[in-house]
Amino acid sequence: MKRVPKPVFFIVALLILLLTYTSIFGIKGKNGDNTTTYVKGVGDIRWGIDINGGVEATFSPATGAKATKEQMDSAESIIKLRLVNNNITDYEVYTDYNHDRIIVRFPWKSDEKTFDPQTAIDELSATALVTFREGGDYTTETTGSDGQPVYKTPKGTTATNIILQGSDVVSAKPELTTDKTTGKSTYQIALKLSDSGTKKFADATKRLVGQTISIWMDDTRISAPTVDEEIPDGNCVINSPNGFTAAEASSLANKINAGSMPFKLTTTGLNTINPTLGKSSLNAMMMAGIIAFTLIALLMIFVFRLQGFVAVISLLGQVALMFAAVSGYFPFVNSFTMTLPGIAGIILSIGMGVDANIITATRIKEELWAGKTLSTAITIGDKNSFSAIFDGNITTAIVAILLMLVFGPTNILSSIFGVSTTGTIYSFGYTILIGIIANFVFGVFTTRMMSKSLSGFTRGKWLYGGPKE
């Protein structure tokens, strides 16, 4: 067996306990009466409609004119994109083509206090319309909540000369680029235009080289880049003089994508949806989960002794990683809406984590009772248990991925199974997949590392479930 230094157990265990604490409680700071969240915890999870209730809104074209089926489909797609950009996966969107209505249901935010449906709708910028305009002249200037200037209401040529609308943009994506002179890496936004947009933009950029084409969300200017050269192929990039940060590039790209509405929407109906479960039932489920985890931990320690103790620490890490992946703990992993099926996915994943640890501990215990030394038993037990753990987890991971593809916001497999964006099922697949990843990280890798580290302190087989010597 390859030796693992003795301090490794304490280092890994401490890191797991730290992850567990911060993933549950988060890291927050006080600035006067204001609370700043540095790291999100369980309290920042956005619960689904079935747990926390939510909002039902009805949208219609603001002009009152009859919309085509293609326009309604486009509007529905943009609304879904806005929901996903706000990390809302538990939503329902229905389109009534006969009456030009789009009905949307989505949950409250995790920190919602007023439960005002109109405020919730404003979060989605439901009536935003993106336009590309000649020049960048504005009527008024105000200061935003971040202290930066906000330019509103186009005037003059900027007000009258609209070059492109959001519907002319096929996609807007942030991408990393490196300055050839300074070598500094910054972000830019890559735009791809439709065929009609390509022709209009080619004519405009040829005419406006060295001048400004500004981008507006409704009557607010969100960017004012300068045209460097004619762009004839419909592929262009938006740069900032000092370069965009990753967050700035992602935000601007999302605004452009979310604003490609074929017409302006108006809200014709707002309702509050009551939860089918409620917070009291959620608290009961959480208490039941804590009791169940405690009983499992005691059973593991009683049957497998020191190996069971190691397994309990690894299970804590697995649960913590699943909470972190849901709440937005990691800046590179977006938070998403937790529904009842999502909670079921977490419970199922914990069960698979327990199973993985039991398989490994049992294999080690069998080798010890067969007369093997502690080092040999750990080596053989780890080796013989991996294939069973891998097979069971990888088949479940394939099912989880298929659930996310069929029932997720991308609808990648909709051509096969039909269009069905069901966020509750997506939540189930997501939590199972994250649980399987956590199982490999903690149930396989850290468990074995800690076991080998602890074996350096004692050679007693009884502590690992073997016979007394």
C-alpha positions as CSV (number, residue, x, y, z in Angstrom):
1,M,0.0,0.0,0.0
2,K,1.3,3.4,-0.9
3,R,1.9,5.3,2.4
4,V,-0.2,8.5,3.1
5,P,1.4,10.8,5.7
6,K,-0.3,10.8,9.1
7,P,-1.3,14.5,9.1
8,V,-3.4,14.0,5.9
9,F,-6.4,12.7,7.8
10,F,-6.6,15.7,10.0
11,I,-6.1,18.2,7.1
12,V,-8.8,16.5,5.0
13,A,-11.2,16.2,7.9
14,L,-10.7,19.8,8.8
15,L,-11.3,21.0,5.2
16,I,-14.5,18.8,5.0
17,L,-15.8,20.3,8.3
18,L,-15.1,23.8,7.1
19,L,-16.9,23.1,3.8
20,T,-19.8,21.7,5.7
21,Y,-20.1,24.7,8.0
22,T,-19.8,27.3,5.3
23,S,-22.1,25.5,2.8
24,I,-24.9,25.4,5.5
25,F,-24.5,28.8,7.1
26,G,-22.6,30.7,4.4
27,I,-20.3,33.6,5.1
28,K,-21.9,37.0,5.8
29,G,-20.6,40.4,7.0
30,K,-22.2,43.4,8.5
31,N,-21.8,46.9,7.2
32,G,-23.9,49.0,9.5
33,D,-27.4,47.8,9.2
34,N,-26.7,46.1,5.9
35,T,-25.7,42.4,5.6
36,T,-23.3,41.5,2.8
37,T,-23.2,37.8,1.6
38,Y,-19.7,36.7,0.7
39,V,-20.5,33.0,0.4
40,K,-24.0,31.7,0.0
41,G,-25.4,29.0,2.3
42,V,-28.6,26.9,2.6
43,G,-30.6,30.1,3.6
44,D,-29.9,31.5,0.1
45,I,-31.4,28.6,-1.8
46,R,-34.3,29.6,-4.0
47,W,-37.1,27.1,-3.1
48,G,-39.5,25.9,-5.8
49,I,-43.2,26.8,-6.1
50,D,-44.2,23.5,-4.4
51,I,-42.3,24.6,-1.3
52,N,-42.4,28.4,-1.1
53,G,-45.1,29.4,-3.5
54,G,-44.6,31.9,-6.3
55,V,-46.1,34.1,-9.0
56,E,-48.3,33.6,-12.0
57,A,-48.2,36.3,-14.7
58,T,-49.9,36.6,-18.0
59,F,-48.1,38.5,-20.8
60,S,-49.6,39.8,-24.1
61,P,-48.2,42.0,-26.9
62,A,-48.3,45.6,-25.8
63,T,-49.4,46.8,-29.3
64,G,-52.6,44.8,-29.2
65,A,-52.0,43.6,-32.7
66,K,-52.4,39.9,-33.6
67,A,-49.1,38.1,-33.2
68,T,-48.0,35.3,-35.5
69,K,-47.2,31.8,-34.1
70,E,-43.5,32.4,-34.9
71,Q,-43.6,35.6,-32.9
72,M,-45.3,33.9,-29.9
73,D,-42.8,31.1,-30.0
74,S,-39.9,33.5,-30.1
75,A,-41.4,35.5,-27.1
76,E,-41.8,32.2,-25.2
77,S,-38.2,31.2,-25.8
78,I,-36.9,34.6,-24.7
79,I,-39.0,34.4,-21.5
80,K,-37.5,31.0,-20.7
81,L,-34.0,32.4,-21.4
82,R,-34.6,35.2,-19.0
83,L,-35.8,32.7,-16.3
84,V,-32.7,30.6,-16.8
85,N,-30.4,33.6,-16.7
86,N,-32.0,34.4,-13.3
87,N,-31.1,30.8,-12.2
88,I,-34.8,29.9,-12.1
89,T,-35.3,26.3,-13.2
90,D,-38.6,25.5,-11.5
91,Y,-40.9,27.4,-13.9
92,E,-43.9,26.7,-16.0
93,V,-44.6,28.5,-19.3
94,Y,-47.7,28.1,-21.4
95,T,-48.5,29.8,-24.7
96,D,-52.1,30.5,-25.7
97,Y,-51.9,31.2,-29.5
98,N,-55.6,31.9,-29.9
99,H,-55.6,34.8,-27.4
100,D,-51.9,35.9,-27.8
101,R,-51.1,35.1,-24.2
102,I,-48.1,33.7,-22.4
103,I,-48.7,32.4,-18.9
104,V,-45.6,32.1,-16.7
105,R,-45.3,30.6,-13.2
106,F,-42.1,30.8,-11.1
107,P,-41.1,30.8,-7.4
108,W,-40.3,33.6,-5.0
109,K,-36.8,34.6,-4.3
110,S,-35.1,33.1,-1.2
111,D,-35.0,36.5,0.6
112,E,-38.5,37.6,-0.5
113,K,-40.2,39.5,2.3
114,T,-43.0,41.6,0.7
115,F,-44.2,38.8,-1.7
116,D,-45.2,41.5,-4.2
117,P,-46.0,39.9,-7.6
118,Q,-45.1,43.0,-9.6
119,T,-41.6,43.2,-8.0
120,A,-41.1,39.6,-8.9
121,I,-42.0,40.3,-12.5
122,D,-39.7,43.3,-12.6
123,E,-36.9,41.0,-11.7
124,L,-37.2,39.3,-15.1
125,S,-37.3,42.6,-17.0
126,A,-40.3,41.2,-18.8
127,T,-40.9,44.2,-21.0
128,A,-37.3,44.9,-22.0
129,L,-36.6,45.4,-25.7
130,V,-33.0,45.7,-27.0
131,T,-32.2,48.1,-29.9
132,F,-28.9,49.1,-31.6
133,R,-29.0,52.8,-32.5
134,E,-26.9,55.3,-34.4
135,G,-24.9,57.5,-32.0
136,G,-25.3,57.5,-28.2
137,D,-27.1,60.7,-27.3
138,Y,-29.3,60.6,-24.3
139,T,-31.8,62.9,-22.5
140,T,-31.2,62.3,-18.8
141,E,-28.4,61.0,-16.6
142,T,-29.0,59.4,-13.2
143,T,-26.9,57.4,-10.8
144,G,-27.5,53.7,-10.3
145,S,-27.5,51.7,-7.1
146,D,-23.8,50.8,-7.8
147,G,-22.8,54.5,-8.0
148,Q,-22.3,54.3,-11.8
149,P,-24.0,56.8,-14.2
150,V,-27.2,55.6,-16.0
151,Y,-28.0,57.2,-19.3
152,K,-31.7,57.2,-20.2
153,T,-34.0,58.1,-23.1
154,P,-32.3,58.4,-26.5
155,K,-32.6,61.7,-28.3
156,G,-31.9,63.2,-31.8
157,T,-30.6,60.8,-34.4
158,T,-30.2,58.1,-31.7
159,A,-33.9,58.2,-31.0
160,T,-35.0,58.1,-34.6
161,N,-32.4,55.8,-36.3
162,I,-32.7,52.2,-35.1
163,I,-30.2,50.0,-36.8
164,L,-31.0,46.6,-35.3
165,Q,-33.5,45.2,-32.9
166,G,-32.9,42.3,-30.5
167,S,-34.7,39.9,-32.8
168,D,-31.8,40.5,-35.3
169,V,-29.3,39.0,-32.9
170,V,-29.0,35.2,-33.1
171,S,-26.6,34.9,-30.1
172,A,-24.4,37.0,-27.8
173,K,-21.7,35.1,-25.9
174,P,-18.9,36.3,-23.6
175,E,-15.4,35.1,-24.6
176,L,-11.9,35.4,-23.3
177,T,-9.4,37.4,-25.4
178,T,-5.8,38.4,-25.0
179,D,-4.5,41.9,-25.9
180,K,-1.6,41.4,-28.4
181,T,0.2,44.5,-27.1
182,T,0.0,44.1,-23.4
183,G,-0.7,40.4,-23.1
184,K,-3.5,41.1,-20.7
185,S,-6.5,38.7,-20.8
186,T,-9.9,40.4,-20.8
187,Y,-13.4,39.5,-21.9
188,Q,-15.4,40.6,-24.9
189,I,-18.9,39.8,-26.3
190,A,-19.2,37.9,-29.5
191,L,-22.3,38.7,-31.5
192,K,-23.9,36.6,-34.3
193,L,-26.6,38.3,-36.4
194,S,-29.4,36.9,-38.5
195,D,-29.4,37.2,-42.3
196,S,-31.5,40.3,-42.2
197,G,-29.5,41.8,-39.4
198,T,-26.2,41.1,-41.2
199,K,-27.3,43.2,-44.2
200,K,-28.5,46.1,-42.0
201,F,-25.5,46.0,-39.8
202,A,-23.1,45.9,-42.8
203,D,-24.6,49.0,-44.3
204,A,-24.6,50.8,-40.9
205,T,-21.0,49.9,-40.0
206,K,-19.7,50.9,-43.4
207,R,-21.3,54.3,-43.0
208,L,-20.4,54.8,-39.3
209,V,-16.7,53.8,-39.1
210,G,-15.1,55.7,-36.2
211,Q,-18.6,56.6,-34.8
212,T,-20.8,55.1,-32.1
213,I,-23.5,52.5,-32.3
214,S,-25.1,52.3,-28.9
215,I,-27.1,49.4,-27.4
216,W,-30.3,50.2,-25.4
217,M,-32.5,48.1,-23.2
218,D,-35.9,49.9,-23.5
219,D,-34.9,53.5,-22.9
220,T,-31.7,52.8,-20.9
221,R,-28.3,52.8,-22.7
222,I,-26.4,49.6,-21.7
223,S,-23.3,50.0,-24.0
224,A,-21.9,52.5,-26.5
225,P,-19.1,50.9,-28.5
226,T,-17.3,52.6,-31.4
227,V,-17.2,51.1,-34.9
228,D,-13.6,50.2,-35.9
229,E,-14.4,48.8,-39.3
230,E,-17.1,47.6,-41.6
231,I,-18.6,44.3,-40.5
232,P,-20.1,42.5,-43.5
233,D,-20.5,38.9,-42.3
234,G,-22.7,39.4,-39.2
235,N,-20.0,38.3,-36.8
236,C,-18.6,41.0,-34.5
237,V,-17.3,41.6,-31.0
238,I,-18.1,44.3,-28.4
239,N,-15.0,45.5,-26.5
240,S,-14.6,47.9,-23.6
241,P,-11.6,50.4,-23.5
242,N,-10.3,48.7,-20.4
243,G,-11.7,45.3,-21.2
244,F,-14.8,43.7,-19.6
245,T,-14.5,41.5,-16.5
246,A,-16.1,38.1,-16.7
247,A,-19.2,39.3,-14.8
248,E,-19.6,42.4,-16.9
249,A,-19.3,40.4,-20.2
250,S,-21.8,37.8,-19.0
251,S,-24.2,40.4,-17.8
252,L,-24.2,42.4,-21.1
253,A,-24.5,39.2,-23.1
254,N,-27.4,38.1,-21.1
255,K,-29.2,41.4,-21.5
256,I,-28.7,41.3,-25.3
257,N,-29.9,37.7,-25.5
258,A,-32.9,38.4,-23.2
259,G,-33.9,41.5,-25.1
260,S,-34.4,39.9,-28.5
261,M,-38.2,40.0,-28.1
262,P,-40.2,40.3,-31.4
263,F,-42.5,42.7,-29.7
264,K,-42.9,44.5,-26.4
265,L,-44.9,42.7,-23.7
266,T,-47.4,44.0,-21.2
267,T,-48.5,42.3,-18.1
268,T,-52.2,41.6,-18.2
269,G,-52.6,39.5,-15.1
270,L,-50.8,38.8,-11.8
271,N,-51.5,36.2,-9.2
272,T,-49.8,34.8,-6.1
273,I,-49.5,31.0,-6.0
274,N,-49.7,29.2,-2.7
275,P,-47.2,26.4,-2.0
276,T,-48.4,22.8,-2.0
277,L,-46.0,21.9,0.8
278,G,-45.0,25.0,2.8
279,K,-42.0,25.9,5.0
280,S,-43.3,23.9,8.0
281,S,-43.3,20.7,6.1
282,L,-39.8,21.6,4.8
283,N,-38.6,22.1,8.3
284,A,-40.0,18.7,9.3
285,M,-38.3,17.1,6.4
286,M,-35.0,18.7,7.3
287,M,-35.3,17.5,10.9
288,A,-36.1,14.0,9.7
289,G,-33.0,14.1,7.5
290,I,-30.8,15.1,10.5
291,I,-32.2,12.3,12.6
292,A,-31.7,9.8,9.8
293,F,-28.1,10.9,9.1
294,T,-27.3,10.6,12.8
295,L,-28.7,7.1,13.0
296,I,-26.8,6.0,9.9
297,A,-23.6,7.5,11.3
298,L,-24.0,5.6,14.6
299,L,-24.7,2.4,12.7
300,M,-21.7,2.8,10.4
301,I,-19.4,3.5,13.4
302,F,-20.9,0.5,15.4
303,V,-20.4,-2.0,12.5
304,F,-17.2,-0.8,10.8
305,R,-15.6,1.1,13.8
306,L,-12.8,3.4,12.6
307,Q,-13.6,2.9,8.9
308,G,-17.2,3.8,9.7
309,F,-16.0,7.0,11.4
310,V,-14.1,7.9,8.2
311,A,-17.2,7.2,6.1
312,V,-19.3,9.6,8.2
313,I,-16.8,12.4,7.6
314,S,-16.9,11.7,3.9
315,L,-20.7,11.7,3.9
316,L,-20.6,15.1,5.5
317,G,-18.4,16.3,2.7
318,Q,-20.8,14.8,0.1
319,V,-23.9,16.5,1.6
320,A,-22.0,19.8,1.9
321,L,-20.9,19.7,-1.8
322,M,-24.5,19.1,-2.9
323,F,-25.8,22.0,-0.8
324,A,-23.0,24.2,-2.2
325,A,-23.9,23.3,-5.8
326,V,-27.5,24.2,-5.2
327,S,-27.1,27.5,-3.3
328,G,-24.5,29.2,-5.6
329,Y,-21.7,28.7,-3.0
330,F,-19.2,28.5,-5.9
331,P,-19.0,31.6,-8.1
332,F,-18.5,29.4,-11.2
333,V,-21.6,27.2,-10.5
334,N,-25.0,29.1,-10.8
335,S,-27.6,28.5,-8.1
336,F,-30.8,26.9,-9.1
337,T,-34.3,26.3,-7.8
338,M,-34.7,23.5,-5.3
339,T,-38.0,21.5,-5.7
340,L,-39.4,18.5,-3.9
341,P,-38.0,16.1,-6.5
342,G,-34.6,17.9,-6.1
343,I,-34.7,17.1,-2.3
344,A,-35.5,13.5,-3.3
345,G,-32.4,13.5,-5.5
346,I,-30.3,14.6,-2.6
347,I,-31.7,11.9,-0.4
348,L,-31.1,9.2,-3.1
349,S,-27.5,10.5,-3.6
350,I,-26.8,10.3,0.1
351,G,-28.0,6.7,0.0
352,M,-25.7,5.9,-2.8
353,G,-22.8,7.6,-0.8
354,V,-23.6,5.3,2.2
355,D,-23.7,2.3,-0.1
356,A,-20.3,3.2,-1.6
357,N,-18.7,3.5,1.8
358,I,-20.3,0.2,3.0
359,I,-19.0,-1.7,0.0
360,T,-15.4,-0.4,0.6
361,A,-15.6,-1.0,4.4
362,T,-17.1,-4.5,3.9
363,R,-14.4,-5.5,1.4
364,I,-11.7,-4.4,3.9
365,K,-13.4,-6.2,6.7
366,E,-13.6,-9.4,4.7
367,E,-9.9,-9.3,3.9
368,L,-9.0,-8.7,7.5
369,W,-11.0,-11.8,8.6
370,A,-9.3,-13.8,5.8
371,G,-6.0,-13.1,7.6
372,K,-4.6,-10.3,5.5
373,T,-2.5,-7.6,7.1
374,L,-4.1,-4.2,7.6
375,S,-2.1,-2.6,4.7
376,T,-2.9,-5.4,2.3
377,A,-6.6,-5.5,3.3
378,I,-7.0,-1.8,2.7
379,T,-5.3,-2.1,-0.7
380,I,-7.3,-5.1,-1.9
381,G,-10.6,-3.8,-0.4
382,D,-10.2,-0.5,-2.2
383,K,-9.4,-2.2,-5.5
384,N,-12.2,-4.8,-5.3
385,S,-14.8,-2.3,-4.3
386,F,-14.2,0.3,-7.0
387,S,-15.7,-1.5,-10.0
388,A,-19.0,-2.1,-8.1
389,I,-19.1,1.6,-7.0
390,F,-18.3,2.8,-10.5
391,D,-20.8,0.7,-12.3
392,G,-23.7,1.6,-10.0
393,N,-22.9,5.3,-10.1
394,I,-22.1,5.7,-13.8
395,T,-25.4,4.1,-14.9
396,T,-27.3,6.4,-12.5
397,A,-25.3,9.4,-13.9
398,I,-26.4,8.6,-17.4
399,V,-30.1,8.6,-16.4
400,A,-29.6,11.9,-14.5
401,I,-28.0,13.5,-17.6
402,L,-30.9,12.3,-19.8
403,L,-33.4,13.7,-17.4
404,M,-31.6,17.1,-17.5
405,L,-31.5,17.1,-21.3
406,V,-35.1,16.1,-21.8
407,F,-36.7,18.1,-19.0
408,G,-34.1,21.0,-18.7
409,P,-34.2,24.5,-20.1
410,T,-32.1,23.5,-23.1
411,N,-34.6,20.9,-24.4
412,I,-31.7,19.3,-26.4
413,L,-33.6,16.1,-26.9
414,S,-37.0,17.8,-27.6
415,S,-36.9,16.5,-31.2
416,I,-37.1,13.0,-29.9
417,F,-39.3,13.3,-26.8
418,G,-41.2,16.5,-27.5
419,V,-40.9,19.9,-26.0
420,S,-41.3,19.6,-22.2
421,T,-39.4,22.1,-20.0
422,T,-40.3,20.7,-16.5
423,G,-38.0,22.3,-13.9
424,T,-39.0,19.9,-11.2
425,I,-37.7,16.9,-13.0
426,Y,-34.6,18.9,-14.1
427,S,-34.0,19.6,-10.4
428,F,-34.2,15.8,-9.6
429,G,-31.6,15.0,-12.3
430,Y,-29.3,17.8,-11.3
431,T,-29.1,16.9,-7.6
432,I,-28.5,13.2,-8.5
433,L,-25.7,14.1,-10.9
434,I,-24.1,16.4,-8.3
435,G,-24.5,13.7,-5.7
436,I,-22.7,11.2,-7.9
437,I,-19.8,13.6,-8.5
438,A,-19.6,14.2,-4.7
439,N,-19.7,10.5,-4.1
440,F,-16.6,9.9,-6.3
441,V,-14.8,12.9,-4.7
442,F,-15.6,12.0,-1.1
443,G,-16.9,8.4,-1.0
444,V,-14.0,7.1,-3.1
445,F,-11.1,9.5,-3.1
446,T,-11.1,11.2,0.4
447,T,-12.4,8.0,2.2
448,R,-9.5,6.0,0.9
449,M,-7.0,8.8,1.6
450,M,-8.1,9.2,5.2
451,S,-8.2,5.4,5.8
452,K,-4.6,5.0,4.6
453,S,-3.5,8.0,6.7
454,L,-5.1,6.6,9.8
455,S,-3.5,3.2,9.3
456,G,-0.2,4.8,10.1
457,F,-1.3,5.4,13.7
458,T,-2.3,1.8,14.5
459,R,-2.0,-1.7,13.0
460,G,-5.0,-3.0,15.0
461,K,-7.4,-5.0,12.8
462,W,-10.2,-4.7,15.3
463,L,-10.5,-0.9,14.7
464,Y,-11.3,-1.6,11.0
465,G,-13.9,-4.3,11.7
466,G,-11.5,-7.2,11.8
467,P,-10.8,-9.8,14.5
468,K,-9.2,-9.0,17.8
469,E,-5.6,-10.0,18.0
